[in-house]
Amino acid sequence: MTMPVKHIATGEIHQGLKGGTTGCGFDTTERPSHWTNTSKPITCSKNGCKN
C-alpha cells in the first residue's frame, strides 16, 4: 500500500512512496531531499494520484 508523499518545494501531495514513483509518474529517487512522507490528504489532481 502506498502512503502520500509531499513535494516540499510546491507543497503538493501525491500518492506514492518516497524512494519510488508517485501515482502520476514523478520519480522520487531523482531528488529524494525534495520529498517527504506525510499522512495528509492527496492534493495532486493528475491521473494516477487522484484517480
PEWO-V599826 format. One record per residue. RES is the residue in three letters. NEAR is the number of other ideal C-beta (glycine too) atoms within 12 Angstrom. Layout:
BEGIN
((RES,NEAR) (RES,NEAR))
END
This chain:
BEGIN
((MET,6) (THR,21) (MET,24) (PRO,28) (VAL,37) (LYS,28) (HIS,30) (ILE,19) (ALA,12) (THR,14) (GLY,16) (GLU,29) (ILE,31) (HIS,40) (GLN,33) (GLY,33) (LEU,23) (LYS,27) (GLY,19) (GLY,21) (THR,21) (THR,34) (GLY,26) (CYS,24) (GLY,17) (PHE,30) (ASP,20) (THR,30) (THR,17) (GLU,16) (ARG,15) (PRO,18) (SER,13) (HIS,21) (TRP,31) (THR,25) (ASN,22) (THR,23) (SER,11) (LYS,17) (PRO,16) (ILE,26) (THR,21) (CYS,27) (SER,16) (LYS,19) (ASN,13) (GLY,18) (CYS,25) (LYS,18) (ASN,11))
END
